Amino acid sequence: MGEDWAISLKNVSKCFKRYPRPVDRLKETFLPGKSTVDTFWALKNINLEIPKGQTVGVVGQNGSGKSTLLQIIAGTLTPTLGELQVNGRVGALLELGSGFNPEFTGRQNVFFYGRLLGLSQQEIEQRFDDIAGFAEIGDFIEQPVKTYSSGMFVRLAFSVVAQVNADILIIDEALSVGDMYFQKKCIEKMKSLKKQTSILYVSHSITSVRNFCDRAIWIKEGEVEKDGECSFVCEAYEDSFIQRQAQNDAINKQNETNKITKNIDNQEQEVVIREVTTNKSTYLSGEDITITLNLDFIKPIQYYGVGILIRNEAGDLVTLFNTVRDDVVIEKPHEVIKLCIPNNNFTRGTYFIFASIVDDHILYPYDKLDFSANFFVDVKKNNIGIPVAEGYFRADHNWIF
Protein backbone atom coordinates (compact mmCIF):
# COMPACT_ATOMS: atom_id res chain seq x y z
CA MET A 1 0.00 0.00 0.00
CA GLY A 2 1.42 3.38 -1.03
CA GLU A 3 1.60 6.44 1.20
CA ASP A 4 -1.45 7.95 -0.53
CA TRP A 5 -3.71 5.16 0.73
CA ALA A 6 -5.31 5.14 4.17
CA ILE A 7 -6.93 1.67 4.01
CA SER A 8 -6.33 -1.37 1.85
CA LEU A 9 -8.26 -4.65 1.98
CA LYS A 10 -7.31 -7.58 -0.24
CA ASN A 11 -9.60 -10.62 -0.40
CA VAL A 12 -10.79 -10.03 3.17
CA SER A 13 -13.34 -12.53 4.47
CA LYS A 14 -14.80 -13.04 7.93
CA CYS A 15 -16.32 -16.29 9.17
CA PHE A 16 -18.31 -16.69 12.38
CA LYS A 17 -19.00 -20.08 13.91
CA ARG A 18 -22.39 -20.89 15.35
CA TYR A 19 -22.75 -23.69 17.88
CA PRO A 20 -26.13 -25.34 18.54
CA ARG A 21 -25.09 -26.05 22.15
CA PRO A 22 -22.36 -24.68 24.45
CA VAL A 23 -20.85 -28.16 24.74
CA ASP A 24 -20.16 -28.19 20.99
CA ARG A 25 -17.72 -25.32 21.46
CA LEU A 26 -15.86 -27.38 24.06
CA LYS A 27 -15.86 -30.45 21.80
CA GLU A 28 -14.27 -28.48 18.98
CA THR A 29 -11.37 -27.60 21.26
CA PHE A 30 -10.70 -31.01 22.79
CA LEU A 31 -12.30 -33.38 20.26
CA PRO A 32 -11.70 -31.97 16.78
CA GLY A 33 -14.21 -33.25 14.26
CA LYS A 34 -16.66 -34.39 16.93
CA SER A 35 -18.55 -31.13 17.41
CA THR A 36 -21.49 -29.75 15.45
CA VAL A 37 -20.80 -26.28 14.11
CA ASP A 38 -22.33 -24.05 11.46
CA THR A 39 -20.26 -21.45 9.66
CA PHE A 40 -21.53 -18.05 8.58
CA TRP A 41 -19.44 -15.90 6.26
CA ALA A 42 -20.26 -12.31 7.17
CA LEU A 43 -17.78 -10.94 4.61
CA LYS A 44 -16.61 -12.58 1.39
CA ASN A 45 -13.55 -11.51 -0.62
CA ILE A 46 -13.70 -7.78 0.06
CA ASN A 47 -11.26 -5.75 -2.03
CA LEU A 48 -11.12 -2.04 -1.27
CA GLU A 49 -8.61 0.79 -1.33
CA ILE A 50 -9.49 4.09 0.31
CA PRO A 51 -7.17 7.05 -0.26
CA LYS A 52 -6.26 9.58 2.40
CA GLY A 53 -8.75 12.40 2.80
CA GLN A 54 -11.68 10.60 1.15
CA THR A 55 -15.11 10.40 2.78
CA VAL A 56 -16.79 7.07 2.05
CA GLY A 57 -20.40 6.21 2.83
CA VAL A 58 -21.25 2.57 3.49
CA VAL A 59 -24.84 1.48 2.81
CA GLY A 60 -26.65 -1.83 3.02
CA GLN A 61 -29.45 -3.59 4.83
CA ASN A 62 -29.16 -4.72 8.44
CA GLY A 63 -27.09 -7.89 8.56
CA SER A 64 -25.33 -7.22 5.27
CA GLY A 65 -21.85 -7.03 6.86
CA LYS A 66 -21.32 -3.27 7.19
CA SER A 67 -20.51 -3.29 10.90
CA THR A 68 -18.27 -6.35 10.55
CA LEU A 69 -16.30 -4.56 7.85
CA LEU A 70 -15.85 -1.45 9.99
CA GLN A 71 -14.88 -3.47 13.06
CA ILE A 72 -12.16 -5.22 11.05
CA ILE A 73 -10.82 -1.86 9.85
CA ALA A 74 -11.01 -0.50 13.42
CA GLY A 75 -9.09 -3.51 14.73
CA THR A 76 -11.76 -4.90 17.06
CA LEU A 77 -12.16 -7.95 14.81
CA THR A 78 -9.57 -9.87 12.83
CA PRO A 79 -10.28 -11.19 9.32
CA THR A 80 -10.51 -14.93 8.82
CA LEU A 81 -8.88 -14.64 5.40
CA GLY A 82 -7.18 -11.89 3.46
CA GLU A 83 -4.94 -8.95 4.15
CA LEU A 84 -5.74 -5.62 5.83
CA GLN A 85 -3.46 -2.60 5.92
CA VAL A 86 -4.31 0.61 7.79
CA ASN A 87 -2.09 3.65 7.48
CA GLY A 88 -2.58 5.95 10.48
CA ARG A 89 -4.43 6.32 13.77
CA VAL A 90 -8.04 5.12 13.79
CA GLY A 91 -10.84 6.76 15.75
CA ALA A 92 -14.01 4.68 15.76
CA LEU A 93 -17.52 5.22 17.07
CA LEU A 94 -19.02 1.78 16.59
CA GLU A 95 -22.00 0.18 18.31
CA LEU A 96 -23.45 1.95 21.35
CA GLY A 97 -21.42 1.09 24.45
CA SER A 98 -18.21 0.15 22.67
CA GLY A 99 -15.13 1.25 24.62
CA PHE A 100 -16.99 2.57 27.67
CA ASN A 101 -17.34 1.08 31.14
CA PRO A 102 -20.85 1.76 32.50
CA GLU A 103 -19.59 1.83 36.10
CA PHE A 104 -17.08 4.62 35.40
CA THR A 105 -17.99 8.28 35.42
CA GLY A 106 -18.01 10.26 32.20
CA ARG A 107 -14.66 11.80 33.14
CA GLN A 108 -13.10 8.41 33.85
CA ASN A 109 -14.44 7.03 30.57
CA VAL A 110 -12.94 9.93 28.63
CA PHE A 111 -9.49 8.91 29.89
CA PHE A 112 -10.23 5.19 29.50
CA TYR A 113 -11.59 5.50 25.96
CA GLY A 114 -8.95 8.02 24.98
CA ARG A 115 -6.20 5.60 25.94
CA LEU A 116 -7.90 2.86 23.90
CA LEU A 117 -7.83 5.20 20.91
CA GLY A 118 -4.10 5.77 21.33
CA LEU A 119 -3.88 9.07 23.23
CA SER A 120 -1.44 9.50 26.09
CA GLN A 121 -2.57 10.60 29.55
CA GLN A 122 -1.08 14.04 28.94
CA GLU A 123 -2.81 14.42 25.57
CA ILE A 124 -6.17 13.57 27.11
CA GLU A 125 -5.66 16.07 29.93
CA GLN A 126 -4.85 18.77 27.38
CA ARG A 127 -8.00 18.04 25.38
CA PHE A 128 -10.42 17.26 28.21
CA ASP A 129 -12.03 20.71 28.32
CA ASP A 130 -12.62 20.61 24.55
CA ILE A 131 -14.16 17.12 24.85
CA ALA A 132 -16.47 18.12 27.70
CA GLY A 133 -17.41 21.36 25.97
CA PHE A 134 -18.32 19.63 22.73
CA ALA A 135 -20.41 16.95 24.54
CA GLU A 136 -22.46 19.58 26.44
CA ILE A 137 -23.65 17.17 29.14
CA GLY A 138 -22.83 19.50 32.04
CA ASP A 139 -22.39 18.00 35.52
CA PHE A 140 -23.26 14.53 34.19
CA ILE A 141 -19.61 14.25 33.22
CA GLU A 142 -18.99 13.35 36.87
CA GLN A 143 -21.77 10.72 37.01
CA PRO A 144 -21.55 7.01 36.10
CA VAL A 145 -22.20 6.37 32.43
CA LYS A 146 -24.87 3.79 33.33
CA THR A 147 -27.09 6.72 34.35
CA TYR A 148 -26.82 8.34 30.89
CA SER A 149 -29.47 8.32 28.21
CA SER A 150 -28.41 6.89 24.87
CA GLY A 151 -28.22 10.43 23.48
CA MET A 152 -25.90 11.61 26.27
CA PHE A 153 -23.74 8.54 25.76
CA VAL A 154 -23.32 9.28 22.04
CA ARG A 155 -22.51 12.91 22.78
CA LEU A 156 -19.60 11.92 25.00
CA ALA A 157 -18.35 9.09 22.78
CA PHE A 158 -18.32 11.22 19.63
CA SER A 159 -16.66 14.08 21.47
CA VAL A 160 -13.75 11.82 22.43
CA VAL A 161 -13.41 10.39 18.91
CA ALA A 162 -13.52 13.86 17.36
CA GLN A 163 -10.60 15.04 19.52
CA VAL A 164 -8.29 12.12 18.76
CA ASN A 165 -6.92 13.83 15.64
CA ALA A 166 -7.36 10.50 13.89
CA ASP A 167 -6.12 9.84 10.40
CA ILE A 168 -9.14 7.57 9.87
CA LEU A 169 -12.54 8.29 11.45
CA ILE A 170 -15.18 5.53 11.52
CA ILE A 171 -18.81 6.32 12.38
CA ASP A 172 -21.21 3.37 12.45
CA GLU A 173 -24.86 4.48 12.72
CA ALA A 174 -24.45 5.54 16.36
CA LEU A 175 -25.31 9.18 15.59
CA SER A 176 -28.86 8.13 14.70
CA VAL A 177 -29.77 7.97 18.41
CA GLY A 178 -28.69 11.57 19.06
CA ASP A 179 -30.96 14.60 18.87
CA MET A 180 -31.13 16.71 15.71
CA TYR A 181 -29.08 19.54 17.23
CA PHE A 182 -26.19 17.24 18.11
CA GLN A 183 -26.40 15.33 14.81
CA LYS A 184 -25.97 18.63 12.97
CA LYS A 185 -23.09 19.55 15.25
CA CYS A 186 -21.38 16.21 14.52
CA ILE A 187 -21.83 16.58 10.77
CA GLU A 188 -20.32 20.06 10.88
CA LYS A 189 -17.39 18.70 12.88
CA MET A 190 -16.86 15.88 10.37
CA LYS A 191 -17.02 18.37 7.51
CA SER A 192 -14.18 20.31 9.13
CA LEU A 193 -12.13 17.09 9.32
CA LYS A 194 -12.75 15.96 5.74
CA LYS A 195 -9.65 17.43 4.12
CA GLN A 196 -7.13 15.84 6.48
CA THR A 197 -9.04 12.73 7.59
CA SER A 198 -10.36 9.64 5.82
CA ILE A 199 -13.93 9.09 7.01
CA LEU A 200 -15.99 5.90 6.84
CA TYR A 201 -19.62 6.79 7.49
CA VAL A 202 -22.43 4.23 7.87
CA SER A 203 -25.98 5.52 7.76
CA HIS A 204 -29.43 4.35 6.70
CA SER A 205 -30.11 7.93 5.57
CA ILE A 206 -29.38 7.81 1.85
CA THR A 207 -29.75 11.59 1.71
CA SER A 208 -26.95 12.20 4.22
CA VAL A 209 -24.65 9.70 2.47
CA ARG A 210 -25.34 11.27 -0.92
CA ASN A 211 -24.80 14.83 0.28
CA PHE A 212 -21.89 14.27 2.68
CA CYS A 213 -19.69 11.59 1.10
CA ASP A 214 -17.33 11.58 -1.87
CA ARG A 215 -17.86 7.90 -2.58
CA ALA A 216 -20.29 5.16 -1.57
CA ILE A 217 -19.98 1.41 -1.11
CA TRP A 218 -23.02 -0.86 -1.08
CA ILE A 219 -22.52 -4.05 0.94
CA LYS A 220 -24.96 -6.85 0.14
CA GLU A 221 -24.84 -10.28 1.80
CA GLY A 222 -21.19 -9.79 2.77
CA GLU A 223 -19.96 -8.69 -0.65
CA VAL A 224 -19.37 -5.37 -2.40
CA GLU A 225 -22.40 -4.95 -4.66
CA LYS A 226 -21.52 -1.46 -5.92
CA ASP A 227 -18.60 0.90 -5.36
CA GLY A 228 -18.26 4.33 -6.88
CA GLU A 229 -19.71 7.82 -7.14
CA CYS A 230 -22.35 8.50 -4.47
CA SER A 231 -25.34 9.27 -6.70
CA PHE A 232 -24.75 6.14 -8.79
CA VAL A 233 -24.44 3.80 -5.79
CA CYS A 234 -27.28 5.37 -3.79
CA GLU A 235 -29.68 5.19 -6.74
CA ALA A 236 -28.78 1.54 -7.34
CA TYR A 237 -29.37 0.81 -3.65
CA GLU A 238 -32.75 2.58 -3.69
CA ASP A 239 -33.71 0.81 -6.91
CA SER A 240 -33.10 -2.55 -5.24
CA PHE A 241 -35.94 -1.81 -2.82
CA ILE A 242 -38.19 -0.63 -5.63
CA GLN A 243 -37.55 -3.78 -7.64
CA ARG A 244 -38.20 -5.98 -4.63
CA GLN A 245 -41.43 -4.17 -3.89
CA ALA A 246 -42.47 -4.52 -7.53
CA GLN A 247 -42.19 -8.28 -7.12
CA ASN A 248 -44.49 -8.26 -4.13
CA ASP A 249 -46.97 -11.13 -4.14
CA ALA A 250 -49.91 -8.78 -3.97
CA ILE A 251 -48.82 -7.11 -7.18
CA ASN A 252 -48.04 -10.41 -8.91
CA LYS A 253 -51.51 -11.69 -8.13
CA GLN A 254 -53.40 -8.57 -9.13
CA ASN A 255 -51.28 -6.74 -11.70
CA GLU A 256 -49.80 -8.04 -14.95
CA THR A 257 -48.15 -5.42 -17.15
CA ASN A 258 -50.14 -2.65 -15.46
CA LYS A 259 -53.52 -4.20 -16.49
CA ILE A 260 -56.09 -5.95 -14.38
CA THR A 261 -58.91 -8.05 -15.71
CA LYS A 262 -61.72 -9.18 -13.50
CA ASN A 263 -64.39 -11.80 -13.62
CA ILE A 264 -67.74 -10.06 -13.95
CA ASP A 265 -69.87 -13.17 -13.64
CA ASN A 266 -71.15 -11.94 -10.29
CA GLN A 267 -74.48 -10.45 -11.41
CA GLU A 268 -75.12 -8.93 -7.97
CA GLN A 269 -72.59 -6.18 -8.66
CA GLU A 270 -73.86 -3.04 -10.36
CA VAL A 271 -70.49 -1.83 -11.70
CA VAL A 272 -67.09 -3.49 -12.00
CA ILE A 273 -63.67 -1.93 -12.47
CA ARG A 274 -62.41 -4.00 -15.40
CA GLU A 275 -58.91 -2.55 -15.67
CA VAL A 276 -56.74 0.36 -14.62
CA THR A 277 -53.87 1.61 -16.78
CA THR A 278 -51.39 4.46 -16.93
CA ASN A 279 -50.27 6.10 -20.17
CA LYS A 280 -46.62 5.37 -19.28
CA SER A 281 -44.81 3.12 -16.84
CA THR A 282 -42.05 5.63 -16.00
CA TYR A 283 -42.28 9.39 -15.62
CA LEU A 284 -40.02 12.29 -14.80
CA SER A 285 -41.20 14.60 -12.06
CA GLY A 286 -42.99 17.42 -13.85
CA GLU A 287 -44.52 15.26 -16.60
CA ASP A 288 -48.25 14.76 -16.99
CA ILE A 289 -49.69 11.47 -15.68
CA THR A 290 -52.92 9.99 -17.03
CA ILE A 291 -54.70 7.18 -15.19
CA THR A 292 -57.52 5.43 -17.08
CA LEU A 293 -60.30 3.38 -15.48
CA ASN A 294 -62.32 1.02 -17.71
CA LEU A 295 -65.67 0.14 -16.17
CA ASP A 296 -68.37 -2.45 -16.89
CA PHE A 297 -71.89 -1.44 -15.84
CA ILE A 298 -74.00 -4.51 -15.10
CA LYS A 299 -76.90 -2.33 -13.98
CA PRO A 300 -77.32 1.35 -14.80
CA ILE A 301 -76.54 3.58 -11.84
CA GLN A 302 -76.60 7.33 -11.37
CA TYR A 303 -74.79 9.70 -9.05
CA TYR A 304 -71.69 7.73 -8.24
CA GLY A 305 -68.16 8.77 -7.43
CA VAL A 306 -64.72 7.68 -8.56
CA GLY A 307 -61.79 7.53 -6.14
CA ILE A 308 -58.08 6.99 -6.70
CA LEU A 309 -55.57 6.60 -3.88
CA ILE A 310 -51.84 6.63 -4.55
CA ARG A 311 -49.50 4.95 -2.09
CA ASN A 312 -45.72 4.66 -2.02
CA GLU A 313 -43.70 1.45 -1.69
CA ALA A 314 -43.88 1.71 2.12
CA GLY A 315 -47.67 1.64 1.93
CA ASP A 316 -48.07 5.28 3.02
CA LEU A 317 -50.88 7.31 1.50
CA VAL A 318 -49.25 9.96 -0.68
CA THR A 319 -52.37 11.59 -2.10
CA LEU A 320 -55.95 10.85 -3.12
CA PHE A 321 -58.39 12.05 -5.77
CA ASN A 322 -62.17 11.72 -5.57
CA THR A 323 -64.89 13.17 -7.77
CA VAL A 324 -67.23 13.65 -4.79
CA ARG A 325 -64.58 15.60 -2.87
CA ASP A 326 -63.99 17.68 -6.00
CA ASP A 327 -67.73 18.44 -6.35
CA VAL A 328 -67.80 16.68 -9.72
CA VAL A 329 -71.28 15.24 -10.30
CA ILE A 330 -71.51 12.09 -12.43
CA GLU A 331 -75.09 11.51 -13.62
CA LYS A 332 -74.74 8.61 -16.06
CA PRO A 333 -72.56 5.55 -16.69
CA HIS A 334 -69.18 6.20 -18.27
CA GLU A 335 -67.27 3.15 -19.37
CA VAL A 336 -63.98 5.08 -19.57
CA ILE A 337 -62.93 7.64 -16.97
CA LYS A 338 -59.57 9.35 -16.98
CA LEU A 339 -57.70 11.22 -14.24
CA CYS A 340 -55.04 13.63 -15.48
CA ILE A 341 -52.33 14.84 -13.12
CA PRO A 342 -50.53 17.72 -14.86
CA ASN A 343 -46.91 18.53 -14.01
CA ASN A 344 -46.72 15.77 -11.39
CA ASN A 345 -44.89 16.68 -8.18
CA PHE A 346 -44.02 13.15 -7.06
CA THR A 347 -40.50 12.42 -5.88
CA ARG A 348 -38.40 9.43 -6.93
CA GLY A 349 -39.97 6.05 -6.30
CA THR A 350 -42.61 3.50 -7.26
CA TYR A 351 -46.25 4.36 -6.65
CA PHE A 352 -49.29 2.07 -6.46
CA ILE A 353 -52.83 2.92 -7.52
CA PHE A 354 -55.92 1.92 -5.51
CA ALA A 355 -59.15 2.54 -7.43
CA SER A 356 -62.77 2.54 -6.27
CA ILE A 357 -66.30 3.31 -7.44
CA VAL A 358 -68.44 4.66 -4.58
CA ASP A 359 -71.88 6.10 -3.97
CA ASP A 360 -72.32 9.86 -4.26
CA HIS A 361 -71.81 10.34 -0.49
CA ILE A 362 -68.75 8.06 -0.17
CA LEU A 363 -70.62 5.81 2.25
CA TYR A 364 -70.02 2.48 0.53
CA PRO A 365 -68.12 1.13 -2.50
CA TYR A 366 -69.70 -0.44 -5.55
CA ASP A 367 -66.32 -1.92 -6.41
CA LYS A 368 -62.68 -1.37 -5.50
CA LEU A 369 -59.37 -2.62 -6.78
CA ASP A 370 -56.23 -2.44 -4.62
CA PHE A 371 -52.81 -2.42 -6.30
CA SER A 372 -54.61 -1.94 -9.60
CA ALA A 373 -51.56 -0.43 -11.35
CA ASN A 374 -48.19 1.06 -10.54
CA PHE A 375 -45.79 3.58 -12.02
CA PHE A 376 -42.28 4.84 -11.37
CA VAL A 377 -41.19 8.48 -11.05
CA ASP A 378 -37.64 9.75 -11.36
CA VAL A 379 -36.47 13.27 -10.55
CA LYS A 380 -34.02 15.55 -12.24
CA LYS A 381 -30.65 16.37 -10.68
CA ASN A 382 -29.20 19.79 -10.08
CA ASN A 383 -25.86 21.11 -11.36
CA ILE A 384 -23.84 19.18 -8.75
CA GLY A 385 -25.68 15.89 -9.20
CA ILE A 386 -28.07 16.06 -6.22
CA PRO A 387 -31.75 15.17 -6.83
CA VAL A 388 -33.85 18.33 -6.79
CA ALA A 389 -36.42 16.80 -4.44
CA GLU A 390 -36.87 14.18 -1.73
CA GLY A 391 -39.69 13.30 0.63
CA TYR A 392 -43.29 12.71 -0.43
CA PHE A 393 -43.67 15.39 -3.10
CA ARG A 394 -42.05 18.49 -4.57
CA ALA A 395 -44.23 21.56 -4.07
CA ASP A 396 -44.29 24.37 -6.60
CA HIS A 397 -42.27 27.20 -5.13
CA ASN A 398 -40.28 30.37 -5.75
CA TRP A 399 -37.28 31.90 -3.97
CA ILE A 400 -37.49 35.60 -3.15
CA PHE A 401 -34.48 37.63 -2.05
Secondary structure by P-SEA (a helix, b strand, c coil): ccccccbbbcbbbbbbbbbccaaaaaaaacccccbbbbbbcccccccccccccbbbbbbbcccccaaaaaaaaaccccccbbbbbbccbbbbbccccccccccccaaaaaaaaaaaacccaaaaaaaaaaaaaaaccccccccccccccaaaaaaaaaaaaaaccccbbbbccccccccaaaaaaaaaaaaaacccbbbbbbcccaaaaaacccbbbbbccccccccccaaaaaaaaaaaaaaaaaacaaaaacccccbbbbbcccccccccccccccccccccccbbbbbbbbbbbcccccbbbbbbbbbccccccccccccccccccccccccbbbbbbccccccbbbbbbbbbcccccccccccccccccbbbbbbbbcccccccccccccccccccc
